[in-house]
Every structure is written in C-alpha cells, then in structure tokens.
C-alpha cells in the first residue's frame, strides 16, 4: 500500500496542505469542523506524519524552554507541571534552565536559546537582573516569549501574573486584624514587579488603618542567606521599635525567621505573628503551621503555556500587550492566629 502524504489528504479534502498541517497540529486558527474532518480522514487512511520532514519544512524544533530562578521553590515545580501538561498536548518537549537568581547566568541562557534551539520561551526573571538587553534581543529576534510570575513592566512581552498588590494588602490587613501594630516587610527584590506590588499592598493596608509606614521596617533581602539571616536577626533584636508582625514576600525568608525566633526564644504567634507568600505543602507542617498567600501556580503555568503556543502558531499576531491576572488565596494557620 502506498504511503499517504499530507498532499494526498489535502487533495481528498479540497484543502491546502498548510491548512491540513495546521489542523493536525490543532492550531488555534483552524475551525473545529475542519479539524474534525482532517483528523477523521487521517485516521481512516492511517496517515502518519513524518516529524523530521515537518520540522525541516517549518524550522520547528517542537521544543520550548522554561527559564526560572530556582527549582526547589514549590511554586515553580507546580508551574512546570502546568506548562508540561499543555506542551504534552501539543506534542512538544520542554527544556528547563535555571538562572539561580543570577543575571549573568540568565544572559548566558538566553544567548544559548537565540541559536534557534527552541520555538518559544517561558520565563520568570532572576532577582538580580537589572539590565534587560538580553531579553530585548530575544524579542528582537521574534522568538515567542511569555513571562510568568516574576516580570518587569518595561519588557514588551505577554505576562501571566497574580494580583500581588491585593495579596500584599490581604496579608498585612490580616496581621492588623490580629492586633499587630508594627509590621515588618521582608522584600525578596526591589527590582521585581511582584515584590514591589506586594510591598505596595503592604503600604495600602497600613494607610487604610491610619498607620504610618516606617522605612526601618522595610528589610531589603537578596540571594545570600547569610546576609538575609543577619538582616532579620538585627530586626528581631532591636531594643527600640520592636516589631510584632512579619509579612514576607518569600517563604525562604520566613524559614530564616523561624530559625532566628527559635534561637532568641521569640514565641510565634504569641510575640510575633508571621505570614508569607508560599506554595509549599510543608507550610501546614511547620511548628507553628504557617499562614500563607498561596498562588495558583499550576494554573499560571497552564495559562502561560497556552498563550505561548498561541504565539508560536499565530506568528503574525502580536500578544505582547496581553497581561492576565489570576487570584491568590489567603490561608490562615497558627503562625498568625
């Protein structure tokens, strides 16, 4: 029996080969009825596409890249699961690159990807990154790009985020409702939009409660845990202006806080109430269990991947101005009760 080709299918269906090819790839720009006709005939005639030939014609790698700052953070693990679900449906492979929060590493990764190794990139920025020339170079070369969670407003690319300002407001308001008057904010980065928005939400809640923002209670942390430990230790051993609440932009900073509280015999939540952004399943098992603002990480991954594949499949459509905001949840546990 002669091998059925894409051209044979197109001829039998009175469609162009390009339309048949996009229908078989489940492209967004092909109608449901056309997809059904194409797939039914392909099944009936035992049509099997040649992936190598297809890739050569389209210059497609059938691969996307995920660039994230770390893998240990449960948020990114969940987001990757969501991304992979969509990629698997599309018949794509996923490559994961870690920047380890380093600007230089992030630059090196994107330079590597500029060599045409992937069809698109999903990215969450490193906290160290200031200069964005390497990102603009990716955009200039028309490589589809979607940011998720950690973004910058001055980058002309699609973004999937959560309402971090409202999350920061909710966390701080919760501490205020529990009687806190002196609340410190532990910042992950003064450059990243999500950390800035969480801080602005924190200030919004203080203003609503007629409390003044005290700059001494803004702790600008970074990637060095020893330095972060020192900053938090100094905060909790102040003789004047003692804090009675901590709102952290990152769970890693709260784990250091717990360690310091244990060393200083500060009782949580009796003397210090604590809340953080976190997706870690271990939050409920800490002692005391940790109150969190929990992001829909899995859904963020799915939304980001879905938008990336729209960009890949409809290259002439500009999605760079798309910003989708998902809601987070306040989970109250013992650390703030």
C-alpha positions as CSV (number, residue, x, y, z in Angstrom):
1,X,0.0,0.0,0.0
2,X,1.3,3.4,-1.0
3,X,2.2,5.8,1.8
4,X,-0.4,8.5,2.3
5,X,1.1,12.0,2.3
6,X,-0.1,15.4,3.6
7,X,-0.7,16.4,0.0
8,X,-3.0,13.3,-0.5
9,X,-5.1,14.3,2.5
10,X,-5.3,17.9,1.3
11,X,-6.4,16.8,-2.2
12,X,-9.1,14.5,-0.9
13,X,-10.4,17.2,1.5
14,X,-10.1,20.0,-1.1
15,X,-7.9,22.0,1.3
16,X,-4.5,23.4,1.1
17,X,-1.6,21.3,2.6
18,X,-0.9,24.2,5.0
19,X,-4.4,24.0,6.4
20,X,-4.3,20.3,6.8
21,X,-0.9,20.5,8.5
22,X,-2.2,23.2,11.0
23,X,-5.4,21.2,11.6
24,X,-3.4,18.1,12.5
25,X,-1.3,20.3,14.9
26,X,-4.6,21.5,16.5
27,X,-3.7,25.1,15.5
28,X,-5.9,27.8,17.0
29,X,-6.6,29.4,13.6
30,X,-8.3,26.3,12.2
31,X,-12.1,25.8,12.9
32,X,-13.3,22.9,14.9
33,X,-15.3,21.3,12.0
34,X,-12.2,21.5,9.7
35,X,-10.0,19.9,12.3
36,X,-12.6,17.1,12.8
37,X,-12.8,16.4,9.0
38,X,-9.0,16.3,8.7
39,X,-8.4,14.1,11.7
40,X,-11.1,11.6,10.8
41,X,-9.7,11.1,7.3
42,X,-6.2,10.9,8.6
43,X,-7.3,8.1,11.0
44,X,-9.3,6.3,8.3
45,X,-6.3,6.3,5.9
46,X,-3.7,5.5,8.6
47,X,-1.8,8.7,7.9
48,X,1.3,9.1,9.9
49,X,3.2,12.4,9.7
50,X,7.0,12.4,9.3
51,X,8.1,14.6,12.3
52,X,11.6,15.1,10.9
53,X,10.3,16.3,7.5
54,X,7.8,18.5,9.1
55,X,10.4,20.1,11.3
56,X,12.7,20.7,8.4
57,X,9.9,22.5,6.4
58,X,8.7,24.6,9.3
59,X,12.1,25.0,11.0
60,X,10.3,23.9,14.1
61,X,12.2,22.2,17.0
62,X,9.0,21.0,18.7
63,X,10.7,22.2,21.9
64,X,10.0,25.1,24.3
65,X,12.3,26.4,27.1
66,X,11.4,27.3,30.6
67,X,13.8,29.8,32.3
68,X,13.3,30.0,36.1
69,X,15.4,31.2,39.0
70,X,15.2,28.0,41.0
71,X,13.6,24.6,41.1
72,X,13.4,24.0,44.8
73,X,10.7,26.6,45.2
74,X,7.4,24.6,45.1
75,X,5.7,27.5,43.1
76,X,8.0,26.8,40.1
77,X,7.6,23.0,40.5
78,X,3.8,23.4,40.2
79,X,4.0,25.9,37.4
80,X,6.2,23.5,35.4
81,X,3.6,20.8,35.8
82,X,1.0,23.1,34.3
83,X,3.3,24.0,31.5
84,X,4.2,20.4,30.7
85,X,0.5,19.4,30.5
86,X,-0.1,21.9,27.7
87,X,3.2,21.1,26.0
88,X,2.4,17.4,26.0
89,X,-1.0,18.0,24.4
90,X,0.8,20.0,21.7
91,X,3.4,17.3,21.1
92,X,6.3,19.5,22.4
93,X,9.3,18.7,24.6
94,X,10.2,21.0,27.5
95,X,13.8,22.2,28.4
96,X,14.3,23.7,31.9
97,X,17.0,26.2,32.5
98,X,17.9,27.6,36.0
99,X,19.3,31.1,36.4
100,X,20.0,30.6,40.1
101,X,18.9,34.2,40.6
102,X,22.0,35.3,38.7
103,X,21.9,38.0,35.9
104,X,25.0,36.6,34.2
105,X,23.5,33.1,34.1
106,X,20.2,34.4,32.7
107,X,22.1,36.2,30.0
108,X,24.1,33.1,29.1
109,X,20.9,31.0,28.9
110,X,19.1,33.4,26.5
111,X,22.2,33.7,24.3
112,X,22.1,29.9,24.0
113,X,18.4,30.0,23.1
114,X,19.0,32.6,20.4
115,X,20.7,29.9,18.3
116,X,17.3,28.6,17.3
117,X,17.2,25.7,19.7
118,X,13.6,26.3,20.8
119,X,10.3,27.5,19.3
120,X,9.4,29.7,22.3
121,X,10.4,30.7,25.8
122,X,8.5,30.9,29.1
123,X,10.4,32.9,31.7
124,X,10.4,34.1,35.3
125,X,13.1,36.6,36.0
126,X,16.1,36.3,38.3
127,X,16.0,38.7,41.2
128,X,19.5,40.1,40.3
129,X,18.5,41.2,36.8
130,X,18.6,44.9,36.2
131,X,19.7,45.3,32.6
132,X,17.3,43.7,30.2
133,X,19.2,43.9,26.9
134,X,19.4,40.1,26.7
135,X,15.6,39.9,26.9
136,X,15.1,42.6,24.3
137,X,17.4,40.7,22.0
138,X,15.2,37.6,22.2
139,X,12.2,39.8,21.4
140,X,14.0,41.5,18.5
141,X,14.7,38.0,17.0
142,X,11.0,37.3,17.1
143,X,11.2,34.3,19.4
144,X,7.8,33.9,21.1
145,X,8.2,34.9,24.8
146,X,5.8,34.8,27.7
147,X,6.7,35.9,31.3
148,X,5.0,34.4,34.3
149,X,5.1,35.4,38.0
150,X,8.4,37.4,38.0
151,X,8.0,40.1,35.4
152,X,9.1,43.7,34.6
153,X,6.7,46.3,33.3
154,X,9.3,47.7,30.9
155,X,9.5,44.5,28.9
156,X,7.3,44.3,25.8
157,X,6.1,40.7,26.2
158,X,3.0,38.8,27.4
159,X,2.7,38.3,31.1
160,X,0.8,35.9,33.4
161,X,0.8,37.0,37.0
162,X,-1.2,37.1,40.2
163,X,-2.7,40.2,41.9
164,X,0.3,40.6,44.1
165,X,-0.7,44.0,45.4
166,X,-4.0,42.7,46.6
167,X,-2.2,39.7,48.1
168,X,0.2,42.0,50.0
169,X,-2.8,44.0,51.2
170,X,-4.7,40.9,52.3
171,X,-1.7,39.6,54.2
172,X,-1.0,42.8,56.0
173,X,-4.6,43.5,56.8
174,X,-4.9,40.0,58.3
175,X,-1.9,40.8,60.7
176,X,-3.5,44.2,61.6
177,X,-6.8,42.5,62.3
178,X,-4.9,40.1,64.6
179,X,-3.7,43.1,66.6
180,X,-0.3,43.8,65.1
181,X,0.8,47.5,65.1
182,X,4.5,47.2,64.0
183,X,4.7,45.0,60.9
184,X,8.0,44.5,59.0
185,X,8.1,43.6,55.3
186,X,10.8,41.2,54.1
187,X,11.4,42.0,50.4
188,X,12.8,39.4,48.0
189,X,13.9,42.0,45.5
190,X,13.4,45.8,45.0
191,X,13.6,45.2,41.2
192,X,10.9,42.6,40.5
193,X,7.4,43.8,39.9
194,X,5.8,41.1,42.1
195,X,7.9,42.1,45.1
196,X,7.2,45.8,44.5
197,X,3.5,45.1,44.2
198,X,3.4,43.1,47.4
199,X,5.2,45.9,49.2
200,X,2.7,48.5,47.8
201,X,-0.2,46.3,49.0
202,X,1.5,46.2,52.5
203,X,1.6,50.0,52.5
204,X,-2.0,50.2,51.3
205,X,-3.1,48.2,54.3
206,X,-1.1,50.4,56.7
207,X,-2.7,53.6,55.2
208,X,-6.2,52.1,55.4
209,X,-5.5,51.5,59.2
210,X,-4.2,55.1,59.6
211,X,-0.6,53.7,60.4
212,X,2.5,55.4,59.0
213,X,5.0,53.4,57.0
214,X,8.3,53.1,58.9
215,X,11.2,52.6,56.5
216,X,13.1,50.8,59.3
217,X,10.6,48.0,58.9
218,X,11.4,47.5,55.2
219,X,14.1,44.8,55.0
220,X,15.6,44.5,51.5
221,X,16.8,40.9,51.3
222,X,18.7,39.2,48.5
223,X,20.1,35.8,47.4
224,X,22.7,35.5,50.2
225,X,21.1,33.6,53.1
226,X,23.8,34.5,55.5
227,X,23.2,38.2,54.8
228,X,19.5,37.7,55.0
229,X,19.9,35.9,58.3
230,X,21.9,38.9,59.6
231,X,19.3,41.4,58.4
232,X,16.4,39.6,60.1
233,X,18.4,38.9,63.2
234,X,19.1,42.6,63.5
235,X,15.4,43.4,63.0
236,X,14.3,41.0,65.8
237,X,16.9,42.1,68.3
238,X,16.2,45.8,68.1
239,X,15.8,47.3,71.5
240,X,13.6,50.1,70.2
241,X,10.8,50.0,67.7
242,X,10.2,46.2,68.1
243,X,8.0,44.6,65.5
244,X,5.1,42.3,66.4
245,X,4.4,41.1,62.9
246,X,6.3,40.0,59.8
247,X,5.0,39.8,56.2
248,X,7.4,38.1,53.9
249,X,7.5,38.1,50.1
250,X,9.2,34.7,50.1
251,X,8.9,31.5,52.2
252,X,12.7,31.2,52.3
253,X,12.9,34.3,54.4
254,X,10.3,33.1,56.8
255,X,12.2,29.8,57.4
256,X,15.2,32.0,58.4
257,X,12.8,34.0,60.7
258,X,11.6,30.8,62.3
259,X,15.2,29.7,62.9
260,X,16.0,33.1,64.5
261,X,12.9,33.1,66.6
262,X,13.9,29.7,68.0
263,X,17.4,31.0,68.8
264,X,16.0,34.1,70.5
265,X,13.1,32.3,72.2
266,X,10.6,34.5,70.5
267,X,7.2,32.8,70.5
268,X,5.2,32.6,67.3
269,X,2.4,33.8,67.2
270,X,2.2,35.0,70.8
271,X,5.0,37.6,70.4
272,X,5.4,37.7,66.7
273,X,2.8,36.9,64.0
274,X,4.1,35.7,60.6
275,X,2.6,35.4,57.1
276,X,4.2,34.8,53.7
277,X,3.7,34.1,50.1
278,X,4.2,30.4,49.7
279,X,3.0,27.3,47.7
280,X,4.9,24.8,49.8
281,X,2.9,21.8,51.1
282,X,5.2,21.8,54.1
283,X,3.7,25.1,55.4
284,X,1.0,23.3,57.3
285,X,3.5,21.0,58.9
286,X,5.8,23.7,60.3
287,X,5.6,24.5,64.0
288,X,3.6,26.6,64.2
289,X,1.8,26.0,60.9
290,X,2.5,28.9,58.5
291,X,-0.2,31.3,57.3
292,X,0.3,31.9,53.6
293,X,-0.9,33.8,50.5
294,X,-1.0,30.9,48.0
295,X,-0.7,31.5,44.3
296,X,-2.5,29.3,41.7
297,X,0.9,28.1,40.4
298,X,-0.3,25.2,38.3
299,X,-2.9,27.4,36.6
300,X,-0.3,30.1,36.0
301,X,1.8,27.5,34.2
302,X,-1.1,26.3,32.0
303,X,-2.1,29.9,31.1
304,X,1.5,30.9,30.3
305,X,2.0,27.8,28.1
306,X,-1.4,28.2,26.3
307,X,-0.5,31.8,25.5
308,X,3.0,30.8,24.3
309,X,1.6,28.2,21.9
310,X,-0.9,30.8,20.5
311,X,2.2,33.0,19.8
312,X,4.0,30.1,18.2
313,X,1.1,29.0,16.0
314,X,-0.1,32.5,15.0
315,X,3.3,34.3,14.5
316,X,1.7,37.3,12.8
317,X,-0.5,38.1,15.8
318,X,1.1,40.3,18.5
319,X,0.3,39.1,22.0
320,X,3.0,41.3,23.7
321,X,0.4,43.5,25.4
322,X,-1.5,40.6,27.0
323,X,-1.5,40.7,30.8
324,X,-3.5,38.0,32.6
325,X,-4.0,38.3,36.3
326,X,-5.0,35.3,38.5
327,X,-6.2,35.4,42.1
328,X,-4.3,34.1,45.1
329,X,-5.8,32.7,48.3
330,X,-5.2,33.7,52.0
331,X,-4.8,30.6,54.1
332,X,-4.8,31.3,57.8
333,X,-2.9,29.0,60.0
334,X,-1.3,29.1,63.5
335,X,1.6,31.5,62.8
336,X,-0.8,34.5,62.7
337,X,-3.7,33.3,64.8
